[in-house]
């Protein structure tokens, strides 16, 4: 039992105790009668919140000639230390690789997870077998979202034809298409141009992926989804141009959702001009961190509901891996860490500044992701019958973020040296105390694979609207 805390959900805050048994929340209230011998955690002066859901991680990802240093064991453990109790990772098939084969590989890797996990599956190519495998993944494996990379030409980039085919299949299956919105053709052109000019260092990375590249791709994906009548989720929205496209679409009634990373909210592109090559390269990710001004736009979009979720795109590469691109910035493996830091940074920069209320914090770190990806109210809220995934949050706790002390398996932290106020004191996963005051108590393989049902409630509205707009033939004599 968690006793004496303030229970915070997206919609309300109440003073109550929470009793858990067999991995579920069984009772919420005061003066609860519980069995003798029940373990009691004192949460006085603290908040009791739903465990965080990070809807965008890449554990153990084979990418750009190497493999991410964080595996599912270390990555999910680091997440628990930061209050995140569920991740949604990505299965990314190679071009021409059957989706089911890639999915089974990722399931095997993820069997070491210490917290619950689920998967998006990327569509990197198209033929009839992809069409069939998408059906199997939805109907048999509980996958209800598919990822499309509009970047990474000559690798995993999905052409427009693939987007159209896959989006349409998502509509049939009741799944959510998601996109990494960057114009891959433009990125490739600009990379070659900068290298020809002799600009080979990390400073060229943001120059090869300007905000216009993201804005164009966001608009194209949104318009394709609009034409087909399917909802759409844009990952790691990083700039004003993409925010504007989402805002326009939502203003017109389109079902479009946006995700923002803690890093994009707080860092700017000056990191790429640091005199230390290793420091600059450690920040290389896509989309890159943006010029000053975009961060304020992203915060306002999160506050105003244009962006709904927060994530990390947690994808770790150490200094020796980043050095693959020592003479060619386009070969620096893309990715940064953050699964452990996301909630602390968002609390410090959001709640402590007045940008977010405590309830809004729960909404953007947990509840919205659970609702969009159809695992609510099992996840994303503290309610009777929900999974007992919770974080006890000490708003007065001070913590200095550093690669020397974090649990993430990487030698760099993009928030290095930042002291935050507000951090987890305890994390509960599946009703078990797995983190307490800096000590992890995890068990390898304890994490469960979470199946996510197709046809989230938004599809009820989508179907009615599409039926109303269905084309009709003209009857002529």
N, C-alpha and C positions, 0 to 999 in steps of 0.2 A: 504494500500500500504506500502511495505517495501522499504524505499528510501535510496540511498547513499551507499549501501553495495557492497561487492564483491560476486557475485553469483558463488558458487562452485558446480560443478558436477564432476562425476568420470572422465570425459574426458576433461574438460576445466574450466577455471575461467574467468569470464567477469565482468566488472563494469556495473551494471544494476539495475533498479528498478523492483519490482515484484508486480503486482496487482492481488488480489484475490477477488472472489465473489462467494457466494453460495457454499463454500467448495472446489472450484476449482481454479487453476491458470489460469487467463484469458489473461494476457499480461506480457511480459518481455521486457525491453528496457529502453531507456532514453526519457525524455520529454513525458512521458505517459499522455494521457488525461483521467482523471478519474472523476466519478460523484462528484458533490459538497457534502461535508459532509463525504467524505471518511476518515476513520481513517488512520493516517500516523504514521509509526514507523521509527524513525531515526536510520539507521544501519551504520552510518559513522564510518569508522575504523574497521568494523566488517565483518565477513563472513556470508553469507546467504546460508545454506546448507540444503539438504533433511533431514527430520526428521530421526532419527535413527530407525533401525529395529532390534529388539532383537529376533532372531529366536529360542531361547531356554529359556523359563521360566516355572516355576511351581507355579502358584498362587493357594492357597487354597488346596494344594495337600494332600489327605489322604495317609500317608506313615509311615511305621514302628511304627504303634500303636498310631499315633497322626496325627494332621492336620497342615500343614504349617501355620505360623502366618500371612502371607501376603495374603489378599484376592484380588480379581480382582479390587476392588475400590482403595484400598491403593496402590496396586502394580503398576497399570497403572498411578496413580497420581505421584508416585515416579519416574516412567519412564519419564514422561513429565518434571519433574523438572531437569532431567539430559539430556534432548534433545531427548529422545526416544519416538516416536509417534505411533509406531506399535509394538505389541508383537505377537509371534507365540507360544502359550502355548501347553500343551500336555494333551489329553484325555487318561487316563490310566485305562482300564477296569480291574477288578479283573479276575483271572482265571475262565473261564466258564461264565463270564458275557457277554451278548450280546453287541457288539460294539455300536449299535445304542442306547441302553439304557444308556450306559456310556456317549456317546456323548450328549444326551439330558440333562443329569445331568450337564455336564460342560457348556453347552450353558446357562442353567439357572443361574449357578453361575456367569458366565461372563457377564450377563446382567447389572451388576453394573459398568462395565468398563467405565472409563472416556476417554480412547483413543481407537483407532481401534485395533482389535485383530483377530487372526485366530487360527486354530488348526492343529497340527499333531495328529494322532490317533495311539495309541500303539496296536500292535498285540501281545497278551500275551498267546494265545492258538490257536488251530486250529480245525475247522470242517467245514462242508458245510455252516453253518450259518455265519461264519466269512467271507468266500468267498463271500457270497451274500451281507453281510453288507458293505464290502469294496466297492463293486460296487455302492451301494446306497450312501455311503459317498462321493464318487468321483462324481457321476453323478447328485446327487440331492443336496448335501450339500456343494460342493466346497472344499472338502478336497483332496489335491493332494500329501500328503506325509504320510508315515506310519512308526512308530517307533518300533524298536526291541531291547529289553534289553537282552544282552548276559550274564548279571550278575544277581544277586539276586536269587540264587537257592532257591527252595521251596517257591517262591513268584511269581514274574512276569517274570522270565527268559524264553526266547524263545529257545527251543531246535533247533538243526540244521534242523530237519524235518519241523518245523514251519517256519524257515528262508527260506527254499527252496520254500515251498508252497506260502508264503506271497510275496517273491521277484518275483516269477513267476506271481502272480496275479497283482502286481504293474506294471509289464511289459505289461500285457494285458490292464490295465486301463490307462496307461500313467501317473503313479504316481511315486514319488521318495521314494524308501526305505531308511530309515535312521537307524543307529545302535549306541547303547551304547556298545563300544567294550571293554569288559573285560571278561576273561574266568571264568564263574561263578563256575565251578567245582573246579578250582584251588583256587579261592578266598575262597570258603567254606572250602576246605581242610586246607588252611593256617590259617584261622581263628580258627579252632578247634585245630590245632597244637600249636598256640601261647597261646591260653587259657590254654591248658594242661601244657604249660611251666610256667604258672602263670603270663604271661604278659597280663594284663587286661585293661590297660589305653589307651588313644588316640594314644600313640606312636606306638601301635600295628597296627593301621589302615593302614598306608602306607606299613608296613611290610607284611600285608596280601594281598596287591594289588600292587606288584612290577611292574615295567615297562614291564617286559616280559609277564605278564598276559594281558596287553593291546595290546602289539605287536602281540601276538599269535592270539587274537580275531580279531584284525584289518585285519591281513592277511587272516584269515578264511572267514570273511565276504566279503572281496574283491575278493577272489577266487570263492566264491559261486556266487557273482554277475557276475564275468567274465564268469563263466560257463553258466549262464543263459542269458547273453547278456543284463543286466539291469544296468543302472547307479546307483551310491551309494553315500550317504552322511554320513560321520562319524561325530558324535557330540563330543564335548569337547575333542579334541585330546590334550594329555597332555605330551607326551614324544617322545624322539628320535625314539624309536622302531616303534611307530605308524606312525610318519612322514616318516620314511624310507619306510614303506610299501605303503603309499599313493604315494610317489615320484616314487617308482618303477612302480606302476600300471599306473600312468599318463605317465611315460616315455614310457611305452609299448602301450600307446594309449587308455587306459581304462578311462571311464568317472567316475572319483572318485573325490569327493569334501570333504574338511575338514574344520571343525569349531574349533576355539580356544577361550578359556575364558580369560577375562582380568586377572583373578586371577592366572591362570596357567602361564601367561606371566610374572607376576611380583613377585609371592611368591614362596618360596621353602619349603621343608619338615621339616625344623628346627622348624617350628611353633608347630609341634606335640610333641616336647620334652620340651616345656615350662613347668616350674615348677608349674604353675597354671593350674589345671585340666580343669577349665571352659574355660580358654583361648585356651588350646589345643583342647578341644572338639568342641569349636565354629568353628574351621577350618575343622572339619571332613566333607568331601564330597567325592564323587567318580566320576572319579578317583581322588586320593589325590594329593595334591601339591607335586612336584617332587624334587629330589636332585638338587643342584646347577649344572648348565650346560645345563639342559633341556630347561630352559627359553630362552637361547640364540638360541638354535636350533629352538624353536617355533617362535621366532621373525624373524629369517632368512627365515623360511618356509612361514611366512605371507608376508614378503617383496618379496619373490621370486615367489609367486603365488601357492605354493604347498598347502597352506591353504588359503581359500577364504573369510571366514566370521568370525566375532567375536560375542560372545554372553556372557551370564552370568550364565546360569543354575540356575537362581534366585529361590531359594527354602529355605525359612526362618524358622528356629526353634530357639526359645529363650532358655535361660539357663535352665529353669525348664524342658523343653522338652529334651534338650541334656542330662540332668541328668538321663534320663531313662537308659543310659548305664554306670552309675557310676561304676558298678562292672563288666561290660562286654562291651568292646569297640564295639563289633559287634551289640549292641543294641542302639548305639548312632544314632539318626536320621541323615541321610546324607543330607547336604545342607548348602549353604551359600548365602548371599545376593549380590547385585551388579547392579540391573537394573538402579539405579540412578547414579551410579559411572562409569559405563563402558566407556562412551564416554570421560569423563574428564580424566580418567586414561590413556586411549589410546592416547589421544591428548598429554598429558604431557610426557608420556614415549615414544610415537611414533613420533609425529610431532616435538615436541621441541627438540628431540634428533637427528633428521635427519633420523630416521629409515623409516618414512613415509612422503610422500608429502601430502599437503592438499587434493589433488585429490584422492590419495590412501587412505587417511583416510575416505573420503566419500564412496569409493568403498567397504572397508572392514567393515564399520559400517552400510551400508544401501543398496547400489546399488547391490552388489553381491547377497545378500540374496533375494532381490526383483526379480532378474533375475532367480536364481536357483529355487525359489518357485513360479515363474510365476505370479508375480503381478507388473512387470515392463512393461511400464513406468508409470502405475498408482501410484506406490510408487517407492521410490529410486532415484528420479531425480526431478530437478526443470525444468519443461517444460510446455508449454501451454497445458492445458487439464489434467494435472496431479492433483492428490489430493493436496490440499493446506496444506500439512504437512511439516513444516520447522522449523529449529532451527537457531536463530541468535546467532552467536558464537563470543564472545569477547576473542581474543587471549591473551589479557593482563590481564584478570580478574584472581585474585588469590582466591583460595577456599581451605579451610582445611576440609577434609573429617572426619566426626565423627558420631558415633551413637547418640550423644546428640543433633545433629542438622539435621541429614538426615530425609527424609520423609518416608523412608522404615519402615515398622512395625515390627522391630526386634531390640533386645537390644545389638547387636554387629555388628561391621563393620570390615571386613578383611583388609580394607585400613585405619584403624583408625589412625588419626594424620598426614596423608599424605597431604601435601600442594601441590596442582597442580596449574599450570598456564595455563589458557585457560578453559572457562566454558560458558554455555549458559547465555545470558542476557534475551532472550525471546524465548518462544516456541509457535508455531502456530499449532493447530490441527484442521483439517476440516475447515480451514480458520478463526478460532477463536483464539484470544490471550488467552492462558491458563496458561502461566507462564511468570512472569516479575520480574526480579531482586529479586528473593527469594520468591515471592508471587505466590501461586497457585490460579488459578481462574477456578476450574474444576466443572463440573456438573455431578453428578452421573447418569450413564446410557447413557451418550452422546456418548460413543464409539460404533462404528459400527462393526458388524461381516463381515469380508472380505472373500468372496468366492474366491478360487484360481483355475483357470481352469486347467484341465488335459492337458497332452501332451505339456509341455514346449518345446521350439524350439530344445533343445538337442535331443528330441525324433525323429526328422526328420533324424538326422545323425545315431542315434541308429538303427532305422528301416532299413535304407539302408544297414548298415553294417551287421545286422542280416540276412537280405535277401540274401546278398552276401555269407554269411557263412552257409546258410541253408544246412543241410545234404541232400545228395542224395543217392538213392539206386543204386546198380550195377545191370544192366540188364544182365541176363545170359540166354543162350539158353536152 
